[in-house]
Amino acid sequence: DPLAMNEEKCILIFCELSDDMVQECVKDACAVAAKELQLKNAKVKIFWICEPNLVSDCIRQSTCLSLKDDIQMVLLDIPDDSSYYAPSHSINEDLLAKDIVQFYNSPGIKKRLA
């Protein structure tokens, strides 16, 4: 539900140009990370984007992320002054749940949506 992005923190994993096997791994990692974060009472939703669409295009434009072959991750915190965080390092095809949880715990520098 894209409307959830307006109400709480959301981690979005962009993998539109990845092959089907990588996209399945991303989905699995997201499911495991969501369970881990839920056990810690974290208020965050996790979404994966496997195909470009109007919402993902808008988010990419607002966060200055270009469409790439690499997996990309962003933490949106619209309720907190339309903020977002993007990791300073690239994400490889071996994205694991621990990478998502670590990003949630230490997202980096707060930025403002364009």
FENZI-V231260 format. One record per pair of residues at least 6 apart in sequence whose ideal C-beta (glycine too) atoms are under 7 Angstrom apart, sorted by the first residue. I is the first residue (numbers start at 0). J is the second residue. Records with the same first field share a line. If there is no record, write none. Layout:
# FENZI-V231260
I->J + J
This chain:
# FENZI-V231260
1->54
3->9 + 44
4->75 + 77
5->77
6->78
7->42 + 43 + 44 + 78
8->42 + 43 + 74 + 75 + 76
9->43 + 44 + 46 + 75
10->43 + 45 + 72 + 74 + 99 + 102 + 103
11->46 + 48 + 58 + 73 + 75
12->25 + 29 + 47 + 48 + 70 + 72
13->48 + 55 + 64 + 70 + 71
14->21 + 22 + 25 + 47 + 48 + 49 + 70
15->48 + 49 + 50 + 51 + 66
16->66 + 67 + 68
17->70
21->92
22->49
24->94
25->47 + 70 + 94
26->47
28->94 + 95 + 96 + 99
29->45 + 47 + 99
31->96
32->45 + 96 + 99 + 100
33->45
35->96 + 100
36->43 + 100 + 103
41->103
43->103
45->99
48->55
51->66
59->66
61->112 + 113
62->73 + 83 + 85 + 112
63->113
64->71 + 73 + 85
69->89 + 90
70->90 + 92 + 94
71->90
72->86 + 90 + 102
73->83 + 84 + 85
74->83 + 84 + 102 + 103 + 106
75->83
76->82 + 83
80->111
81->111 + 112
82->109 + 110 + 111
83->110 + 112
84->106 + 107 + 108 + 109 + 110
86->102 + 107
87->107
